[in-house]
Amino acid sequence: MSGKAGFVALFGWTNVGKSTLLNRLLGEKIAAVADVPQTTRTRILGALPLEDGGQVVFVDTPGLHEPKHALNRAMVETARRSLEGVDLAVLLVDAARGPGEGDRRGAHVLERAGVARIGVLNKIDRVQPKAKLLPMLEEVQSWGLDTWIPISALTGEGCDVLLREVTERLPEGEAPFARDFLTDQPERALAAEWIREKVLHHTRQEIPHATAVSVDSWKTREDGLLEIDATILVEREGQKAIVIGKGGALLKQIGSQARVELERFFEAKVMLRLWVRVAEEWREDRRTLRELGLEGDRHL
């Protein structure tokens, strides 16, 4: 059965809410969300089945930023390459912050890529009074996008309008994936990202970009219990002490909150064991980046 079907890139400067929007549109959490820049590090596919038998495949991309490490350079390159082969790009701008030079540069990237594009002013729940949106809309109208839609990915306001606009612009065709397909992320990758998300929430000022998570073992026991061992990487001993916390309290809290996410998604009881390891300058170590699946985009 065919209908509207295609690939839609969620694109923009860092920390504009792309992952929050992906989770909102899918009605399921597959992307880590944290109120710090550069939370998303790889391309993430999320598929939404449509009532007409079609399918929208959203492509969540790392946020554009000024890269300072090999990790960051790989993230920016992944974002740019994620535009290849998509039917439409959605440029997100943080309305609470207001349009900036980085957002304008993102619009230019889309223009050079030659992809059909629409714009979104996100986080309008944080804009009061709403009349403040009018000068923003006037400013971005000259950026060469087809239309601009104000939304709040956090509350859902305007997201139905956005989905309608997106669907109307897609071609007729067969769904790229099976109707029950949700994401291309392996189970281990999802688990690692949700653990890292909890680390970010608790250490947002101290170590947001110096940490990564590696899932070391994954075993389902005969009684259905899912056993997961994972290591949190940091770059310095001081960061390790922060993540562990006094008497191991913070690490226990991180593990407890991550386990709730894992049990909800995998619909199974989870035993999660976490360790913290210092790996100096891991963001510049290509071997470590490869092992973490962060050197470029392993899915492209």
C-alpha positions in Angstrom: 0.0 0.0 0.0 1.5 3.4 -1.0 0.9 6.9 0.1 3.0 9.9 1.0 6.5 8.7 1.8 10.0 10.1 2.1 13.0 11.2 4.2 12.9 14.4 6.2 16.1 15.9 7.8 15.8 17.8 11.1 18.6 20.3 10.7 20.0 23.3 12.5 22.4 24.9 14.9 23.1 23.0 18.2 20.6 22.9 21.0 17.5 24.1 19.0 15.4 21.1 19.9 15.8 18.6 17.0 15.8 15.5 19.2 12.9 16.7 21.3 10.9 17.3 18.1 11.8 13.8 16.7 10.6 12.2 19.9 7.4 14.3 19.8 6.5 13.5 16.2 7.2 9.8 16.7 5.3 9.6 20.0 8.2 7.5 21.3 11.6 8.5 22.8 14.5 7.3 20.7 16.8 10.3 20.9 18.7 11.5 24.0 17.5 14.9 25.1 19.4 17.3 27.4 19.5 21.1 27.8 23.2 21.3 26.7 24.6 21.8 23.3 25.7 18.9 21.1 23.7 16.2 22.8 23.1 14.3 19.5 26.3 12.9 18.1 25.2 10.6 15.2 22.5 10.5 12.7 19.3 8.9 14.0 16.4 7.6 11.8 12.9 7.5 13.2 9.9 6.3 11.1 6.3 7.5 11.5 3.6 5.4 9.7 0.8 7.5 8.1 -2.9 6.6 7.9 -2.7 6.5 4.1 -0.2 3.7 4.2 2.8 6.1 3.7 5.6 6.8 6.0 7.7 9.8 7.1 11.3 8.9 8.0 12.8 11.6 10.1 16.5 12.1 10.1 17.8 13.7 13.4 21.2 15.2 12.8 23.9 16.5 15.1 23.7 20.3 15.7 25.9 22.6 13.7 28.6 24.2 15.7 32.3 25.3 15.6 34.2 22.0 15.9 37.2 21.9 18.2 37.9 18.1 18.4 37.9 15.2 16.0 34.6 14.2 17.6 33.0 17.5 16.8 34.4 17.6 13.2 32.8 14.2 12.7 29.5 15.4 14.1 29.3 18.4 11.8 30.3 16.3 8.8 27.6 13.8 9.7 25.0 16.6 9.8 26.0 17.9 6.4 26.1 14.4 4.8 22.7 13.6 6.3 21.1 15.9 3.7 22.1 13.6 0.9 19.1 11.8 -0.5 16.4 13.4 1.7 13.2 14.7 0.2 12.8 17.7 2.6 14.8 19.5 5.3 13.3 21.2 8.3 15.5 24.0 9.6 14.9 24.6 13.3 15.6 27.9 15.0 15.4 28.5 18.8 12.7 31.2 19.1 13.6 31.7 22.8 17.1 32.7 21.8 16.1 34.4 18.5 17.5 33.9 15.0 21.3 34.2 14.9 24.2 34.0 12.5 24.5 30.3 13.1 20.9 29.8 12.1 21.5 31.8 8.9 24.5 29.7 8.1 22.4 26.6 8.5 19.9 28.1 5.9 22.8 28.7 3.5 24.0 25.0 4.0 20.5 23.9 3.0 20.4 26.2 0.0 23.8 24.9 -1.3 22.6 21.3 -0.8 19.7 22.1 -3.2 17.1 20.4 -0.9 13.5 21.4 -0.5 13.2 23.1 2.9 10.9 24.7 5.4 11.6 26.5 8.6 10.5 26.1 12.2 10.6 28.6 15.1 10.8 26.2 18.0 10.4 26.7 21.8 7.6 29.3 21.4 6.4 28.2 24.8 9.3 30.2 26.1 8.4 33.4 24.2 6.1 35.8 25.9 4.2 37.7 24.7 3.7 35.8 21.4 3.8 39.1 19.5 7.6 38.8 19.9 7.5 36.1 17.2 6.4 38.6 14.5 9.8 40.4 14.1 11.5 37.0 14.1 9.3 35.7 11.3 10.0 38.9 9.3 13.7 38.4 9.8 13.8 34.7 8.6 11.5 35.3 5.6 14.5 36.4 3.6 16.4 33.1 4.1 15.0 31.3 1.1 12.8 28.7 2.8 9.3 27.8 1.6 7.5 28.6 4.8 8.0 29.1 8.5 5.9 27.4 11.3 6.0 28.4 15.0 6.0 25.3 17.2 6.9 24.0 20.7 8.4 20.5 20.4 8.2 20.4 24.2 4.4 21.0 24.6 3.4 19.8 21.1 1.9 23.2 20.1 2.0 23.6 16.3 3.4 20.1 15.7 0.3 18.9 14.0 0.6 21.8 11.6 4.2 21.0 10.9 3.5 17.3 10.3 0.8 18.3 7.8 3.2 20.6 6.0 5.8 18.0 5.9 3.5 15.3 4.6 2.1 17.5 1.9 5.6 18.1 0.5 6.5 14.4 0.2 6.1 12.4 -3.0 3.7 9.5 -3.4 5.5 6.2 -3.0 6.0 3.0 -1.1 7.0 3.2 2.5 10.8 2.8 2.8 10.5 0.5 5.8 8.1 -2.0 7.3 5.1 -0.4 9.1 6.4 -1.5 12.5 9.9 -0.1 11.9 10.8 2.6 14.5 14.5 3.4 14.3 17.8 2.2 12.8 19.5 2.5 16.2 20.8 -0.8 17.6 19.6 -1.6 21.1 23.0 -1.1 22.5 23.3 2.4 21.0 19.9 3.4 22.4 20.9 2.2 25.9 24.2 4.0 25.7 22.5 7.3 24.7 19.9 7.1 27.5 22.6 6.5 30.0 24.6 9.4 28.6 21.5 11.6 28.8 21.3 11.0 32.5 24.9 11.9 32.9 24.3 15.1 31.1 21.3 16.0 33.2 23.4 15.6 36.4 26.7 17.1 35.3 25.7 19.7 32.7 28.1 22.4 34.0 31.1 20.1 34.6 31.5 17.5 31.9 28.8 17.7 29.2 31.1 17.1 26.2 33.9 15.1 27.8 31.8 12.0 28.4 30.6 9.0 26.3 29.1 5.6 27.2 30.1 2.2 25.9 27.8 -0.8 26.4 30.2 -3.6 27.3 27.8 -6.6 27.6 24.2 -7.4 26.9 22.6 -10.6 28.1 19.0 -11.7 28.4 18.6 -14.4 31.1 16.2 -17.3 30.9 13.9 -15.6 33.4 13.7 -12.6 31.1 16.0 -10.3 33.1 18.1 -8.0 30.8 21.6 -7.6 32.1 23.5 -4.6 30.8 27.1 -3.6 31.7 28.2 -0.2 30.6 31.2 2.1 31.0 31.0 5.9 31.3 34.1 7.5 29.7 35.5 10.8 31.0 38.8 12.6 30.3 40.1 13.4 33.8 40.2 11.9 37.3 38.3 14.9 38.6 35.5 14.2 36.2 35.4 10.6 37.3 34.9 11.7 40.9 32.1 14.0 39.8 30.2 11.3 38.0 30.6 8.8 40.8 29.6 11.3 43.5 30.1 11.1 47.2 29.9 7.5 48.2 28.8 6.5 44.7 25.5 8.4 45.2 25.4 10.2 41.8 26.4 7.1 39.8 23.6 5.2 41.6 21.1 7.9 40.7 22.2 7.9 37.1 21.9 4.2 36.9 18.5 4.2 38.5 17.0 6.8 36.2 18.5 5.1 33.1 17.1 1.8 34.2 13.6 3.2 34.2 14.0 4.4 30.6 15.4 1.0 29.5 12.6 -1.0 31.2 10.0 1.2 29.6 11.3 0.8 26.1 12.4 -2.8 26.2 9.4 -3.9 28.3 11.6 -6.1 30.5 13.2 -5.9 33.9 16.8 -4.6 33.7 19.9 -5.1 35.8 22.2 -2.2 34.9 25.8 -2.1 36.1 27.8 1.1 35.5 31.5 1.8 35.7 33.4 5.0 35.1 36.8 5.0 33.3 39.2 7.8 32.5 40.3 7.9 28.9 42.4 11.0 28.4 41.7 13.0 25.2 39.3 10.3 24.0 37.6 12.9 21.7 40.8 13.1 19.7 41.4 9.3 19.6 40.1 7.9 16.4 40.3 4.3 17.6 38.0 5.2 20.6 35.7 7.2 18.3 35.4 4.2 16.0 34.7 1.9 18.9 31.9 4.2 20.0 30.5 4.6 16.5 31.3 8.3 16.5 33.9 8.7 13.7 31.7 10.0 10.9 28.3 8.3 10.4 28.5 4.6 10.6 25.0 4.4 9.0 25.7 6.3 5.8 
